[in-house]
Amino acid sequence: MNSDQVVTRFAPSPTGYLHIGGARTALFNWLFARGRGGKFLLRIEDTDRARSTPEATAAILKGMDWLGLDHDGEVISQFDRADRHAEVAHEMLASGHAYKCFATQDEIQAFRDAAKAEGKSTLYQSPWRDAAADTHPNAPYVVRLKAPREGATVIKDAVQGDVTIRNDQLDDMICLRSDGTPTYMLAVVVDDHDMGVTHAIRGDDHLNNAARQMLVYQAMGWDVPIWAHIPLIHGPDGKKLSKRHGALGVEEYQALGYPAQAMRNYLARLGWSHGDDEFFSDAQALEWFDLKGIGKSPARFDFKKLDNLSGQHMAAMDDADVLAGYEAFRNVTGEDMLHPQKRELLSAAMYVLKTSAKTFPQLTEKARFVLADRPLECDEKAQKALDEVSRSILKELTPQLQNVSWDRNTLEAILNGLAEAHGLKFGKLAAPLRAALAGRAVTPSVFDMMLVLGPDETIARLKDAST
């Protein structure tokens, strides 16, 4: 591996779905690595066997796949590396940076109770820290890291700046439990080192962990990665994002009908900025993204901003990309696959549909004139538009559309001429036409619908509505 190459990682715990906050962390790591020709690695922190299931891991991978966050190499399982973690703990034992602690839970609790009663720090100070090996009993033990008791540890963070932690606030953290299994705090450091991670970009809820994890790096003589602790995402009310604010899992946003491009753009803007730019492409995000642009304050999730960006992306996307995203949306929401004929019509109509929809459900409603089958079911407003007078006008229109050139100019001339003949403004004629062609009162323009449907289907629908 090139020693100058950027290597980032996303290391989620498999809890059943990819949380929106985790998705943003993954995106930041992906953008930073990909924008610099580096590597983006994926590690599943599955040491909690009760919560870690293949299904949960699959849900995370599915969410990342939808967001388009591809990773390099195989997915790393933290649990599978337990022997390596234990090996490092024993290396620190041998070098004197860690020690065996034989204290029982009752003894530890008694220490804390006494310290609390005396108004002292309840951080446990083990009597076994400097005990000679010949005094060790034949009993279960944990392996603790020797933390410095004096001075301070400075975390040089690319987002938060220099963060100083007094060493008397650090405990001798446990690296190996009494059953020989490694702790998360040790496993993270060993994995990051062995994977060659150069930049640890993660939520700022891990900031305090960094001070303790640095001690493992120092004990092993390893290079410390560049830390970048990013603020969490809050709801519009300024409180930590939770279910009461709406969707939490990435797959929920796919099911709500947001294009993946829009989600990438919106998540990138949650806590990071590039001047005043709100709407940008993947290529621009990859070029612009840096750690300096990440703010220190929590970002606030705003559905209105997401909807606005989603609409802009929908309009800017290639027709084929919109269609592919729409079909994936239908699949996720349990809708039937599009009939080839409907797919062809939808593709032909995409130029008008994508500019007026912010999400795929909105696109479905706008595309009703394409997706519906004859005879159309009209909603209440459309039914009112098809009164007796309107139906007679549509009946009059039908023969005028036979054997004419099917282009916008010709159709406009015929329809405008019909409206004038009846002393109507075109809007009065458009309402029953919308009802006849789509079964709805709100639709794309009648000319666009007629051009997409073609003469045969248009005339057939007009006949249905006028009889």
C-alpha positions, 0 to 999 in steps of 0.5 A, a space after each residue: 500500500 502506498 504510504 501516502 494513500 488516504 485510507 478511510 473506513 466505515 465501521 457500523 455496528 449491525 443493528 438491523 438497518 443503516 441509520 441516517 447518521 451512519 449513512 452520512 458518516 459513510 458518505 463523508 469517508 467515501 467522499 474523502 477517500 474517493 476524492 483523493 484516489 484513496 481506499 474506502 474500507 468497510 468493517 462490521 463491528 459485530 462483537 456484540 453477538 446478541 445483536 449481530 446477525 447476518 440479516 442486520 449486516 445485509 441491511 447495512 450493505 443494502 443501504 450502502 448499495 442504494 446510496 452508491 457507496 462502494 467499498 474496497 476489498 472484502 467486508 471485515 468482521 471484527 469478531 473474526 479478528 478476536 485472536 489478533 486483538 488478544 495477541 496485541 493485548 499480550 504484546 502490551 502485557 509483555 512490554 509493561 504497557 498493560 497488566 493483569 488485574 485480578 480484582 473482582 466486581 465486588 472489590 471494584 464496587 467497594 472502591 467506587 462506593 468508598 471514593 464517592 463517600 469521600 468525594 474523590 474520583 470513582 475512576 477505578 485504580 487497581 492495586 494490581 497495576 504495579 504488582 509483581 508477577 509472583 504475587 499473582 493468584 491463580 484466578 481469573 483476570 482482565 488485562 488493563 492498559 496502564 494509563 498515565 496518571 499525570 499530565 494531559 492527552 491532546 487529541 489533534 482533531 481535524 474538525 474539533 481542533 485540539 481537544 485536551 483531556 486530563 490524564 487523571 480523567 482516564 481509567 486503566 481501560 480493560 483490553 481483554 475480559 476475564 474470558 479472554 475476549 477483547 473489548 471494543 476499545 482495543 479491537 477498534 485500534 487494532 483493526 484500524 492499524 492493521 487496515 492501514 486507516 489514515 483518517 478516522 472520520 466518525 461521530 463526535 460521540 467517539 471523541 472521548 474514546 480517542 484519548 483512551 485509544 491513543 494510549 494503545 497506539 502509543 503503547 504499540 509504537 503505531 502511527 496515530 491516524 488523523 482524527 475527524 470527529 463530526 457533530 451528530 445530526 439533530 431534528 428540526 427542534 435541535 434535539 438528537 435525531 430520533 423516531 419522533 422526527 421521522 424516518 431513521 433508516 436509509 431504506 425508509 428514504 428509498 421507500 419514501 421515493 427520494 433518488 439516491 443522488 438527492 440523498 447523497 447531496 443532502 447528507 453531504 450538506 448536513 454538517 459540511 459546506 462548500 461556500 453557499 452551494 446547496 445543489 451539486 453533483 457527485 463529481 463536484 462533491 468528490 472534488 470539493 469535499 474536505 475536512 475543513 468544511 465540516 462544522 463543529 455544531 450539530 446539523 439539523 435535518 430538514 425535510 423541506 430542504 431534502 424535498 427541494 434538493 430532490 426535485 432539483 436532482 430529479 429534473 437534472 437526472 438523465 431520463 434513463 436514470 430517473 426510470 431506473 430509480 423509479 423501477 427500483 422504488 417500485 420494487 422496494 415498495 412491492 409494486 409490480 414490474 412495469 409492463 414493457 409497453 408502459 415502460 416505453 411510454 413512461 420513458 417517452 413521458 419522462 421529459 415532462 414528468 421529471 421536471 414536476 416531481 420531487 419524489 417517485 410517489 409524486 412522479 407516479 401521480 404525474 404519470 397516471 396518464 401513462 400508467 393507468 389502463 382504459 377505461 380510466 377511473 376519474 377522481 371527483 374533480 375530474 368527474 365534475 369536469 366531464 359534464 354533458 356539455 364537455 362530453 359533447 365537445 370531446 365527441 366533436 373533437 374526436 373526428 378532427 383528430 383522425 388522420 392528422 399530423 401528430 405534432 404539437 403545432 397541429 394539435 394546438 391549432 385543432 384544440 385552440 380552434 375548437 375552443 374558439 368555436 365554442 367561445 371558450 378560453 382554452 383552460 375551459 377545454 383543458 379541464 375535460 381533456 385532462 379528465 379524459 386523458 388521465 382521470 385527474 384534474 391535475 396533470 402534465 399539459 394536455 399536449 404532452 399527454 397526447 404526444 406521449 400517448 399517440 393518436 390511437 390511445 388518445 382518441 380511444 380515451 376521448 371516446 371513452 369519456 364522451 360516451 
